[in-house]
Amino acid sequence: MPRGFRAKKQRERRDVLNLADPAGTGRAACVRAIEEAAAYVVRGHLGIIGELTGAPVTELTFSGGAAKGTLWPQIIADVVGLPVHVPAVTESSALGAALCAGKGAGLYSSLTDLDGALRKRAATFEPQPAAVAAYHDSYARWLEIYARMLELSEDGLLNPLWRAAGVSPGAAAAAAAPARAPSAERGSHGRQ
């Protein structure tokens, strides 16, 4: 086997998360898996917001340090099936605090009357139809896995990496129960 071909195959193997061969799995595959899981959580939260408010969501804004990359916003766009905008100023918490201070100091008459430059978008990530379809199919499986992981956590067999503030272990399991979890039929929450 030619040396270049062998090196290419090794790189390709590291781009896919393979739990059966962790040593052969690369860092990029692990990061992507984490970003995909977070995007599924975003999709679930959008569904809950939609069910509670009835308000349609037509686009998202992605900010913070992670918005400086290009992979995660694209994954989110593909998972939720909506355009994802990245603002020019991605540190929205700091910007919001500064704007509120400016309003309090009399620099702005209203937070809705802000300069257009403060609303400028650096990029927009459009959902890619083939990726949207693939993520749609895997989202239902992810919901099942997530519910099972919560059960294992509640049984003390798995330590969660994160638990929402104020949520007791029993409440987390109840929230993941099939009666409360979005079903596969409702999983797209009206967006494809």
Short mmCIF file of the C-alpha atoms (twelve columns), coordinates in Angstrom:
data_MODEL
# 
_entry.id   MODEL 
# 
loop_
_atom_site.group_PDB 
_atom_site.id 
_atom_site.type_symbol 
_atom_site.label_atom_id 
_atom_site.label_alt_id 
_atom_site.label_comp_id 
_atom_site.label_asym_id 
_atom_site.label_seq_id 
_atom_site.Cartn_x 
_atom_site.Cartn_y 
_atom_site.Cartn_z 
_atom_site.pdbx_PDB_model_num 
ATOM 1   C CA . MET A 1   0.000   0.000  0.000  1 
ATOM 2   C CA . PRO A 2   1.526   3.391  -0.964 1 
ATOM 3   C CA . ARG A 3   2.697   5.479  1.986  1 
ATOM 4   C CA . GLY A 4   0.524   8.510  1.122  1 
ATOM 5   C CA . PHE A 5   -2.568  6.327  0.794  1 
ATOM 6   C CA . ARG A 6   -1.936  4.746  4.216  1 
ATOM 7   C CA . ALA A 7   -1.545  8.181  5.857  1 
ATOM 8   C CA . LYS A 8   -4.752  9.396  4.199  1 
ATOM 9   C CA . LYS A 9   -6.675  6.353  5.468  1 
ATOM 10  C CA . GLN A 10  -5.355  6.964  9.017  1 
ATOM 11  C CA . ARG A 11  -6.556  10.598 8.864  1 
ATOM 12  C CA . GLU A 12  -9.970  9.488  7.594  1 
ATOM 13  C CA . ARG A 13  -10.326 6.974  10.453 1 
ATOM 14  C CA . ARG A 14  -9.556  9.718  12.970 1 
ATOM 15  C CA . ASP A 15  -12.323 11.900 11.503 1 
ATOM 16  C CA . VAL A 16  -14.993 9.401  12.603 1 
ATOM 17  C CA . LEU A 17  -15.829 8.784  16.251 1 
ATOM 18  C CA . ASN A 18  -15.351 5.062  16.780 1 
ATOM 19  C CA . LEU A 19  -16.000 4.003  20.362 1 
ATOM 20  C CA . ALA A 20  -14.851 0.475  19.547 1 
ATOM 21  C CA . ASP A 21  -11.397 1.867  18.711 1 
ATOM 22  C CA . PRO A 22  -10.876 4.993  20.863 1 
ATOM 23  C CA . ALA A 23  -7.143  5.090  20.119 1 
ATOM 24  C CA . GLY A 24  -7.869  5.342  16.403 1 
ATOM 25  C CA . THR A 25  -10.439 8.076  16.866 1 
ATOM 26  C CA . GLY A 26  -9.183  11.583 16.462 1 
ATOM 27  C CA . ARG A 27  -9.796  14.710 18.447 1 
ATOM 28  C CA . ALA A 28  -11.786 16.270 15.600 1 
ATOM 29  C CA . ALA A 29  -14.346 13.448 15.698 1 
ATOM 30  C CA . CYS A 30  -14.767 13.861 19.449 1 
ATOM 31  C CA . VAL A 31  -15.255 17.619 19.145 1 
ATOM 32  C CA . ARG A 32  -17.768 17.145 16.350 1 
ATOM 33  C CA . ALA A 33  -19.716 14.599 18.413 1 
ATOM 34  C CA . ILE A 34  -19.927 17.065 21.305 1 
ATOM 35  C CA . GLU A 35  -21.072 19.852 18.970 1 
ATOM 36  C CA . GLU A 36  -23.699 17.594 17.393 1 
ATOM 37  C CA . ALA A 37  -25.036 16.563 20.807 1 
ATOM 38  C CA . ALA A 38  -25.278 20.225 21.817 1 
ATOM 39  C CA . ALA A 39  -27.099 20.995 18.561 1 
ATOM 40  C CA . TYR A 40  -29.626 18.243 19.330 1 
ATOM 41  C CA . VAL A 41  -30.207 19.901 22.708 1 
ATOM 42  C CA . VAL A 42  -30.810 23.210 20.894 1 
ATOM 43  C CA . ARG A 43  -33.345 21.454 18.662 1 
ATOM 44  C CA . GLY A 44  -35.103 19.977 21.674 1 
ATOM 45  C CA . HIS A 45  -35.215 23.344 23.433 1 
ATOM 46  C CA . LEU A 46  -36.611 25.023 20.329 1 
ATOM 47  C CA . GLY A 47  -39.352 22.406 20.274 1 
ATOM 48  C CA . ILE A 48  -40.197 23.062 23.918 1 
ATOM 49  C CA . ILE A 49  -40.268 26.829 23.341 1 
ATOM 50  C CA . GLY A 50  -42.495 26.317 20.308 1 
ATOM 51  C CA . GLU A 51  -44.880 24.080 22.250 1 
ATOM 52  C CA . LEU A 52  -45.098 26.542 25.144 1 
ATOM 53  C CA . THR A 53  -45.413 29.761 23.150 1 
ATOM 54  C CA . GLY A 54  -46.743 28.750 19.757 1 
ATOM 55  C CA . ALA A 55  -44.311 31.318 18.358 1 
ATOM 56  C CA . PRO A 56  -42.524 30.233 15.200 1 
ATOM 57  C CA . VAL A 57  -38.740 30.414 15.163 1 
ATOM 58  C CA . THR A 58  -37.404 31.294 11.724 1 
ATOM 59  C CA . GLU A 59  -33.731 31.945 12.453 1 
ATOM 60  C CA . LEU A 60  -31.140 31.710 15.225 1 
ATOM 61  C CA . THR A 61  -28.252 33.869 16.371 1 
ATOM 62  C CA . PHE A 62  -25.166 32.072 17.657 1 
ATOM 63  C CA . SER A 63  -22.825 34.075 19.862 1 
ATOM 64  C CA . GLY A 64  -20.051 33.581 22.381 1 
ATOM 65  C CA . GLY A 65  -16.561 32.226 21.890 1 
ATOM 66  C CA . ALA A 66  -17.761 29.146 20.001 1 
ATOM 67  C CA . ALA A 67  -19.289 31.388 17.325 1 
ATOM 68  C CA . LYS A 68  -15.794 32.256 16.112 1 
ATOM 69  C CA . GLY A 69  -15.556 28.883 14.360 1 
ATOM 70  C CA . THR A 70  -17.458 27.696 11.313 1 
ATOM 71  C CA . LEU A 71  -18.244 24.054 12.080 1 
ATOM 72  C CA . TRP A 72  -20.567 24.427 15.074 1 
ATOM 73  C CA . PRO A 73  -22.875 27.085 13.597 1 
ATOM 74  C CA . GLN A 74  -23.200 24.956 10.449 1 
ATOM 75  C CA . ILE A 75  -24.011 21.862 12.498 1 
ATOM 76  C CA . ILE A 76  -26.684 23.815 14.387 1 
ATOM 77  C CA . ALA A 77  -28.165 25.116 11.126 1 
ATOM 78  C CA . ASP A 78  -28.286 21.574 9.764  1 
ATOM 79  C CA . VAL A 79  -29.727 20.015 12.939 1 
ATOM 80  C CA . VAL A 80  -32.488 22.609 13.448 1 
ATOM 81  C CA . GLY A 81  -33.091 23.294 9.759  1 
ATOM 82  C CA . LEU A 82  -32.880 27.075 10.201 1 
ATOM 83  C CA . PRO A 83  -30.413 29.785 9.207  1 
ATOM 84  C CA . VAL A 84  -27.891 30.550 11.949 1 
ATOM 85  C CA . HIS A 85  -26.472 34.073 12.100 1 
ATOM 86  C CA . VAL A 86  -23.198 34.966 13.771 1 
ATOM 87  C CA . PRO A 87  -22.971 38.587 14.860 1 
ATOM 88  C CA . ALA A 88  -19.867 40.671 14.218 1 
ATOM 89  C CA . VAL A 89  -19.505 41.040 17.996 1 
ATOM 90  C CA . THR A 90  -19.753 37.482 19.262 1 
ATOM 91  C CA . GLU A 91  -19.296 38.311 22.942 1 
ATOM 92  C CA . SER A 92  -22.955 39.207 23.396 1 
ATOM 93  C CA . SER A 93  -22.976 39.083 27.200 1 
ATOM 94  C CA . ALA A 94  -20.235 41.694 27.465 1 
ATOM 95  C CA . LEU A 95  -21.824 43.785 24.720 1 
ATOM 96  C CA . GLY A 96  -25.240 43.584 26.367 1 
ATOM 97  C CA . ALA A 97  -23.832 44.643 29.728 1 
ATOM 98  C CA . ALA A 98  -22.038 47.578 28.111 1 
ATOM 99  C CA . LEU A 99  -25.186 48.628 26.248 1 
ATOM 100 C CA . CYS A 100 -27.267 48.471 29.418 1 
ATOM 101 C CA . ALA A 101 -24.645 50.569 31.195 1 
ATOM 102 C CA . GLY A 102 -24.753 53.022 28.276 1 
ATOM 103 C CA . LYS A 103 -28.531 53.230 28.562 1 
ATOM 104 C CA . GLY A 104 -28.231 53.821 32.317 1 
ATOM 105 C CA . ALA A 105 -25.638 56.557 31.725 1 
ATOM 106 C CA . GLY A 106 -27.897 58.255 29.189 1 
ATOM 107 C CA . LEU A 107 -25.834 57.389 26.102 1 
ATOM 108 C CA . TYR A 108 -28.793 55.566 24.551 1 
ATOM 109 C CA . SER A 109 -32.425 56.578 24.821 1 
ATOM 110 C CA . SER A 110 -33.533 52.975 24.295 1 
ATOM 111 C CA . LEU A 111 -31.933 49.604 23.773 1 
ATOM 112 C CA . THR A 112 -34.040 49.213 20.622 1 
ATOM 113 C CA . ASP A 113 -32.536 52.379 19.104 1 
ATOM 114 C CA . LEU A 114 -29.059 50.963 18.715 1 
ATOM 115 C CA . ASP A 115 -26.624 51.784 15.964 1 
ATOM 116 C CA . GLY A 116 -26.857 49.438 12.968 1 
ATOM 117 C CA . ALA A 117 -23.166 48.596 13.322 1 
ATOM 118 C CA . LEU A 118 -23.972 46.902 16.633 1 
ATOM 119 C CA . ARG A 119 -26.424 44.624 14.808 1 
ATOM 120 C CA . LYS A 120 -24.071 43.681 11.987 1 
ATOM 121 C CA . ARG A 121 -23.757 39.999 11.105 1 
ATOM 122 C CA . ALA A 122 -20.399 38.471 10.344 1 
ATOM 123 C CA . ALA A 123 -21.808 35.304 8.767  1 
ATOM 124 C CA . THR A 124 -24.970 33.347 8.073  1 
ATOM 125 C CA . PHE A 125 -24.982 29.557 7.934  1 
ATOM 126 C CA . GLU A 126 -27.775 28.123 5.815  1 
ATOM 127 C CA . PRO A 127 -29.026 24.586 6.443  1 
ATOM 128 C CA . GLN A 128 -27.770 22.108 3.850  1 
ATOM 129 C CA . PRO A 129 -30.687 19.868 2.714  1 
ATOM 130 C CA . ALA A 130 -28.740 16.581 2.711  1 
ATOM 131 C CA . ALA A 131 -27.337 17.241 6.181  1 
ATOM 132 C CA . VAL A 132 -30.770 18.340 7.482  1 
ATOM 133 C CA . ALA A 133 -32.232 15.017 6.320  1 
ATOM 134 C CA . ALA A 134 -29.407 13.001 7.901  1 
ATOM 135 C CA . TYR A 135 -29.678 14.823 11.215 1 
ATOM 136 C CA . HIS A 136 -33.470 14.515 11.159 1 
ATOM 137 C CA . ASP A 137 -33.141 10.733 10.942 1 
ATOM 138 C CA . SER A 138 -30.558 10.547 13.729 1 
ATOM 139 C CA . TYR A 139 -32.378 12.972 16.081 1 
ATOM 140 C CA . ALA A 140 -35.042 10.390 17.006 1 
ATOM 141 C CA . ARG A 141 -32.294 7.888  17.871 1 
ATOM 142 C CA . TRP A 142 -30.492 10.561 19.900 1 
ATOM 143 C CA . LEU A 143 -33.679 11.219 21.903 1 
ATOM 144 C CA . GLU A 144 -33.855 7.526  22.810 1 
ATOM 145 C CA . ILE A 145 -30.192 7.416  23.799 1 
ATOM 146 C CA . TYR A 146 -30.516 10.608 25.834 1 
ATOM 147 C CA . ALA A 147 -33.516 9.266  27.772 1 
ATOM 148 C CA . ARG A 148 -31.602 6.055  28.521 1 
ATOM 149 C CA . MET A 149 -28.547 8.020  29.651 1 
ATOM 150 C CA . LEU A 150 -30.735 9.977  32.061 1 
ATOM 151 C CA . GLU A 151 -32.135 6.703  33.427 1 
ATOM 152 C CA . LEU A 152 -28.599 5.349  33.944 1 
ATOM 153 C CA . SER A 153 -27.658 8.573  35.662 1 
ATOM 154 C CA . GLU A 154 -30.676 8.417  37.952 1 
ATOM 155 C CA . ASP A 155 -29.821 4.798  38.801 1 
ATOM 156 C CA . GLY A 156 -26.324 5.931  39.814 1 
ATOM 157 C CA . LEU A 157 -24.642 3.981  37.002 1 
ATOM 158 C CA . LEU A 158 -23.497 7.068  35.102 1 
ATOM 159 C CA . ASN A 159 -22.313 10.389 36.423 1 
ATOM 160 C CA . PRO A 160 -23.746 13.291 34.431 1 
ATOM 161 C CA . LEU A 161 -21.317 15.853 33.101 1 
ATOM 162 C CA . TRP A 162 -23.890 18.558 33.753 1 
ATOM 163 C CA . ARG A 163 -27.156 18.982 35.596 1 
ATOM 164 C CA . ALA A 164 -29.348 22.074 35.413 1 
ATOM 165 C CA . ALA A 165 -29.307 24.241 38.517 1 
ATOM 166 C CA . GLY A 166 -32.199 23.441 40.825 1 
ATOM 167 C CA . VAL A 167 -33.045 20.171 39.080 1 
ATOM 168 C CA . SER A 168 -33.175 17.199 41.395 1 
ATOM 169 C CA . PRO A 169 -32.127 13.811 40.030 1 
ATOM 170 C CA . GLY A 170 -35.747 12.560 40.060 1 
ATOM 171 C CA . ALA A 171 -36.974 15.642 38.198 1 
ATOM 172 C CA . ALA A 172 -34.456 15.074 35.402 1 
ATOM 173 C CA . ALA A 173 -35.689 11.514 34.883 1 
ATOM 174 C CA . ALA A 174 -39.320 12.653 34.886 1 
ATOM 175 C CA . ALA A 175 -38.502 15.310 32.297 1 
ATOM 176 C CA . ALA A 176 -36.930 12.670 30.049 1 
ATOM 177 C CA . ALA A 177 -39.812 10.227 30.383 1 
ATOM 178 C CA . PRO A 178 -41.438 9.350  27.045 1 
ATOM 179 C CA . ALA A 179 -44.609 11.244 27.940 1 
ATOM 180 C CA . ARG A 180 -42.605 14.499 28.236 1 
ATOM 181 C CA . ALA A 181 -39.857 13.950 25.678 1 
ATOM 182 C CA . PRO A 182 -40.571 15.189 22.164 1 
ATOM 183 C CA . SER A 183 -41.623 12.233 20.054 1 
ATOM 184 C CA . ALA A 184 -39.973 11.290 16.812 1 
ATOM 185 C CA . GLU A 185 -43.073 12.546 14.981 1 
ATOM 186 C CA . ARG A 186 -42.866 15.914 16.728 1 
ATOM 187 C CA . GLY A 187 -39.056 15.817 16.696 1 
ATOM 188 C CA . SER A 188 -38.694 18.222 13.788 1 
ATOM 189 C CA . HIS A 189 -40.966 20.723 15.558 1 
ATOM 190 C CA . GLY A 190 -42.370 21.782 12.234 1 
ATOM 191 C CA . ARG A 191 -38.968 22.489 10.658 1 
ATOM 192 C CA . GLN A 192 -37.269 20.401 8.021  1 
# 
